[in-house]
Amino acid sequence: MDRDENRIASQLTLYLSAVAALAYLGGGIALMASSQSFGIDILAGPLRYALAVLLIIYGAFRGYRAIQRFREQ
């Protein structure tokens, strides 16, 4: 029974990792495409685009890691 619980927890972690990667990618794309910067005045111009690129890169990295873990199982 412990193995089944461990396997379920591992699968859940894997799927949440994939969802988080999509959320980071989507947030970066939305930040880049939006004109209001989610209502935060500090995020204007180059800073907004830099943060958007950073989110996209981090989301891609997490997605790559999730794909690797999918292939391992």
HELIX and SHEET records of a PDB file:
HELIX    1   1 ASP A    2  ALA A   33  1                                  32    
HELIX    2   2 SER A   37  GLY A   39  5                                   3    
HELIX    3   3 PRO A   46  GLU A   72  1                                  27    
END                                                                             
